[in-house]
Structures are given as structure tokens and as C-alpha cells.
Amino acid sequence: MNQETVTLYRPTGKNELALIEESNWTAFPPRLPEQPIFYPVCNEEYAIQIARDWNAKYNADKLGYVTKFGVCKEFLDKYETHLVGGEVYEEYWIPAEDLEEFNKNIVGKIEVIAEFSGV
């Protein structure tokens, strides 16, 4: 059975990446209480900008990573994408309470495709 997938990206810092690795590269960690939304982004360019220009500059460890992964299109179809600036800044807003189901709909492994250091 071939299921249609959507490729998404997630900029992360060192701590979140360690938790993804602990899941054997199959899931994103639960959101913290002050993080009610999970924001995967729709294109690599946007993810790179966040990892390079925010995570690698402002995180305590000065590291930023870009992850890439596939998600079942049928699952994502119940969510709208949001433009948060120009057309390159497109992302999904997944409520924290839906993250476990989101993770179950990841197809394959989460892979790191870029790393940035602000040091």
C-alpha cells in the first residue's frame, strides 16, 4: 500500500534533537506547557533561516539543526497551512494535544539535513 506523504521540515536546537534521537528518529518530543503549538514548516529554505538565524544565534548552545521528514498527507489534510510573512514562510500549526497522533503519521525516519553553529 502506497500512502501519499508530504515532506516537512523542523528547525531544532540541540536539546530537541537529542530527544528526537532518543525516539530512534521517529518522533518529536511533547511540547512544554508554554508551547501549545508544534510548528513544522513546509520548505527547506524557511527551516534553514530559522536554524541558522535564530537557533544558532540565540540558543544557549549556539547550535541549530534542520530536520526533514514525511507525514501522511491524509493526516495533514485536516490542518491548514499558515503564511507568517512572505510566501516562503509557510507552516502548519499542530496543537500540542495532536502531536502524538502527528508522530504516528510520520513515514520513515526523521533526518538531519543541515547543522549551523553560531560560535
Backbone as numpy.savetxt, mean C-alpha at the origin, in Angstrom:
# Nx Ny Nz CAx CAy CAz Cx Cy Cz
-8.94 -21.48 -12.55 -9.79 -20.29 -12.55 -8.90 -19.05 -12.55
-9.05 -18.22 -13.54 -8.30 -16.97 -13.63 -9.16 -15.84 -13.10
-8.68 -15.18 -12.07 -9.42 -14.04 -11.55 -8.69 -12.76 -11.97
-9.47 -11.76 -12.33 -8.88 -10.49 -12.74 -8.35 -9.77 -11.51
-7.14 -9.22 -11.64 -6.54 -8.50 -10.52 -6.23 -7.07 -10.92
-6.11 -6.23 -9.91 -5.70 -4.84 -10.07 -4.36 -4.71 -9.35
-3.38 -4.11 -10.02 -2.09 -3.88 -9.40 -2.14 -2.58 -8.62
-1.75 -2.66 -7.35 -1.71 -1.49 -6.48 -0.32 -1.36 -5.88
-0.09 -0.22 -5.26 1.20 0.10 -4.65 0.96 0.67 -3.26
1.92 0.46 -2.39 1.81 0.99 -1.04 3.18 1.48 -0.60
3.33 2.80 -0.40 4.57 3.30 0.19 4.57 2.97 1.68
5.69 2.50 2.19 5.78 2.12 3.60 7.09 2.62 4.20
7.12 2.59 5.49 8.35 2.82 6.23 8.91 1.48 6.69
10.00 1.54 7.41 10.70 0.34 7.87 9.83 -0.53 8.78
9.12 0.09 9.71 8.32 -0.68 10.67 7.18 -1.43 9.99
6.46 -0.76 9.11 5.36 -1.43 8.41 5.91 -2.54 7.52
7.04 -2.29 6.87 7.63 -3.32 6.01 8.01 -4.56 6.81
8.53 -4.38 8.02 8.88 -5.53 8.87 7.64 -6.36 9.19
6.50 -5.70 9.43 5.26 -6.43 9.71 4.75 -7.16 8.47
4.92 -6.57 7.31 4.55 -7.25 6.06 5.41 -8.49 5.88
6.70 -8.36 6.14 7.61 -9.51 6.04 7.19 -10.62 7.01
6.79 -10.24 8.23 6.34 -11.24 9.21 5.13 -12.02 8.71
4.34 -11.43 7.83 3.17 -12.13 7.26 3.56 -13.02 6.09
4.85 -13.19 5.86 5.36 -13.91 4.70 4.96 -13.20 3.40
4.94 -11.87 3.46 4.68 -11.01 2.30 3.28 -11.20 1.74
2.32 -11.48 2.63 0.96 -11.74 2.15 -0.09 -10.80 2.73
0.28 -9.91 3.65 -0.74 -9.08 4.30 -0.15 -7.79 4.84
-0.99 -6.78 4.89 -0.63 -5.52 5.52 -1.09 -5.55 6.97
-0.35 -4.91 7.87 -0.71 -4.97 9.29 -1.96 -4.16 9.59
-2.63 -4.52 10.69 -3.82 -3.75 11.09 -3.46 -2.28 11.28
-4.42 -1.43 11.07 -4.23 -0.01 11.24 -4.17 0.30 12.74
-3.47 1.34 13.08 -3.45 1.83 14.45 -4.75 2.60 14.72
-5.12 2.79 15.99 -6.38 3.48 16.29 -6.50 4.85 15.61
-5.39 5.55 15.45 -5.43 6.88 14.82 -5.36 6.80 13.28
-5.44 5.59 12.73 -5.38 5.38 11.28 -6.64 4.64 10.82
-7.75 5.34 10.64 -9.01 4.66 10.31 -9.12 4.20 8.86
-8.17 4.61 8.02 -8.24 4.28 6.59 -6.90 3.71 6.14
-6.95 2.70 5.26 -5.77 2.15 4.60 -5.77 2.71 3.18
-4.64 3.26 2.76 -4.56 3.97 1.48 -3.60 3.31 0.51
-4.00 2.27 -0.22 -3.15 1.81 -1.31 -3.32 2.76 -2.50
-2.24 2.96 -3.25 -2.31 3.90 -4.36 -2.31 3.16 -5.69
-2.77 3.84 -6.72 -3.05 3.20 -8.00 -1.90 3.21 -8.99
-0.84 3.93 -8.69 0.27 3.93 -9.65 1.61 4.07 -8.95
2.61 3.55 -9.61 3.96 3.51 -9.06 4.54 4.91 -8.85
4.28 5.81 -9.76 4.82 7.17 -9.66 4.40 7.85 -8.35
3.14 7.73 -8.02 2.62 8.32 -6.78 3.26 7.65 -5.56
3.34 6.33 -5.57 3.95 5.60 -4.45 5.41 6.00 -4.26
6.13 6.16 -5.35 7.54 6.58 -5.27 7.64 7.97 -4.65
6.79 8.88 -5.07 6.83 10.23 -4.50 6.65 10.20 -2.99
5.69 9.41 -2.51 5.45 9.35 -1.06 6.64 8.72 -0.35
7.13 7.59 -0.85 8.23 6.89 -0.19 9.50 7.73 -0.18
9.79 8.38 -1.30 11.02 9.16 -1.44 10.92 10.52 -0.76
9.80 11.21 -0.98 9.69 12.60 -0.54 9.06 12.76 0.84
8.48 11.70 1.37 7.90 11.79 2.71 8.55 10.79 3.66
8.36 9.48 3.39 8.87 8.46 4.31 10.38 8.59 4.53
11.14 8.72 3.46 12.60 8.76 3.59 13.11 10.07 4.19
12.28 11.08 4.23 12.70 12.36 4.81 12.19 12.54 6.23
10.97 12.08 6.51 10.33 12.44 7.77 10.16 11.29 8.76
10.28 10.03 8.33 10.25 8.93 9.29 11.52 8.95 10.12
11.43 8.49 11.34 12.59 8.49 12.24 13.77 7.71 11.66
13.48 6.63 10.94 14.56 5.80 10.39 15.07 6.31 9.03
14.40 7.32 8.47 14.80 7.93 7.19 14.83 6.92 6.04
13.89 5.96 6.06 13.79 4.97 4.99 12.37 4.95 4.43
12.27 4.75 3.14 10.99 4.62 2.48 11.04 3.49 1.47
9.97 2.75 1.37 9.89 1.61 0.46 8.60 1.70 -0.35
8.64 1.13 -1.55 7.44 1.01 -2.38 7.15 -0.48 -2.53
5.94 -0.87 -2.16 5.51 -2.24 -2.38 4.51 -2.28 -3.53
4.48 -3.44 -4.18 3.58 -3.67 -5.32 2.87 -4.99 -5.07
1.58 -5.04 -5.40 0.81 -6.26 -5.15 -0.46 -6.24 -5.98
-1.04 -7.41 -6.16 -2.29 -7.54 -6.89 -3.44 -7.81 -5.93
-4.61 -7.27 -6.26 -5.81 -7.48 -5.47 -6.94 -7.88 -6.42
-7.77 -8.81 -5.99 -8.91 -9.23 -6.82 -9.77 -8.03 -7.20
-9.98 -7.87 -8.49 -10.78 -6.75 -8.98 -12.20 -6.80 -8.43
-12.76 -7.99 -8.34 -14.13 -8.13 -7.84 -14.27 -7.55 -6.43
-13.26 -7.76 -5.59 -13.29 -7.18 -4.24 -13.17 -5.65 -4.31
-12.25 -5.15 -5.10 -12.02 -3.70 -5.18 -13.19 -2.95 -5.80
-13.97 -3.63 -6.61 -15.08 -2.96 -7.30 -16.08 -2.31 -6.34
-16.12 -2.74 -5.09 -17.06 -2.11 -4.16 -16.52 -0.82 -3.55
-15.30 -0.45 -3.91 -14.68 0.80 -3.42 -14.42 1.73 -4.59
-14.56 3.02 -4.34 -14.24 4.01 -5.35 -12.79 4.45 -5.16
-12.18 4.90 -6.25 -10.88 5.54 -6.10 -11.11 7.03 -5.86
-10.12 7.67 -5.28 -10.20 9.10 -4.97 -8.98 9.80 -5.54
-9.21 10.92 -6.19 -8.11 11.77 -6.64 -7.83 12.78 -5.53
-6.59 12.85 -5.11 -6.22 13.72 -3.99 -5.19 14.76 -4.46
-5.46 15.34 -5.59 -4.57 16.29 -6.23 -4.71 16.09 -7.72
-3.60 16.08 -8.42 -3.61 15.83 -9.86 -3.98 14.40 -10.17
-4.12 14.09 -11.46 -4.62 12.77 -11.85 -3.69 11.62 -11.46
-2.41 11.90 -11.21 -1.50 10.83 -10.78 -1.75 10.42 -9.32
-2.44 11.27 -8.56 -2.63 11.04 -7.13 -3.96 10.32 -6.86
-4.03 9.10 -7.36 -5.25 8.31 -7.23 -5.01 7.19 -6.22
-5.98 7.01 -5.32 -5.83 6.01 -4.27 -7.18 5.45 -3.88
-7.13 4.29 -3.26 -8.33 3.71 -2.65 -8.35 4.09 -1.18
-9.53 4.24 -0.64 -9.71 4.47 0.80 -10.42 3.24 1.35
-9.64 2.36 1.97 -10.17 1.12 2.52 -10.35 1.32 4.03
-11.57 1.26 4.54 -11.76 1.41 5.99 -10.95 0.35 6.76
-10.42 0.75 7.90 -9.58 -0.15 8.70 -10.29 -1.46 8.98
-11.60 -1.41 9.20 -12.32 -2.64 9.52 -12.44 -3.58 8.34
-12.10 -3.11 7.12 -12.13 -3.95 5.92 -10.75 -4.48 5.55
-9.72 -4.11 6.30 -8.36 -4.48 5.91 -8.13 -5.99 5.93
-8.71 -6.69 6.89 -8.53 -8.15 6.94 -9.08 -8.80 5.66
-10.25 -8.36 5.22 -10.83 -8.89 3.99 -10.00 -8.46 2.77
-9.50 -7.22 2.80 -8.60 -6.75 1.74 -7.41 -7.70 1.62
-6.79 -8.01 2.77 -5.62 -8.89 2.77 -5.95 -10.27 2.19
-7.14 -10.78 2.46 -7.55 -12.08 1.92 -7.68 -12.04 0.41
-7.82 -10.85 -0.16 -7.99 -10.69 -1.60 -6.71 -10.29 -2.32
-5.59 -10.28 -1.59 -4.29 -10.07 -2.24 -3.94 -11.35 -2.98
-3.54 -11.21 -4.22 -3.18 -12.35 -5.06 -1.66 -12.39 -5.16
-1.07 -13.49 -4.72 0.38 -13.61 -4.76 1.01 -12.90 -3.57
2.27 -12.54 -3.74 3.05 -11.92 -2.68 3.14 -10.41 -2.87
3.33 -9.73 -1.77 3.63 -8.30 -1.77 5.13 -8.19 -2.04
5.53 -7.40 -3.01 6.95 -7.29 -3.31 7.44 -5.86 -3.13
8.69 -5.72 -2.72 9.32 -4.41 -2.61 9.95 -4.11 -3.96
9.58 -2.95 -4.54 10.12 -2.62 -5.87 11.02 -1.38 -5.84
11.08 -0.68 -4.70 11.96 0.49 -4.60 12.25 0.76 -3.13
13.43 1.32 -2.89 13.86 1.69 -1.54 14.55 3.05 -1.61
14.26 3.90 -0.64 14.83 5.24 -0.59 15.39 5.53 0.79
16.49 6.22 0.82 17.09 6.61 2.09 17.26 8.11 2.10
16.81 8.72 3.20 16.95 10.16 3.34 18.22 10.56 4.08
19.05 9.56 4.37 20.27 9.83 5.14 21.37 10.27 4.20
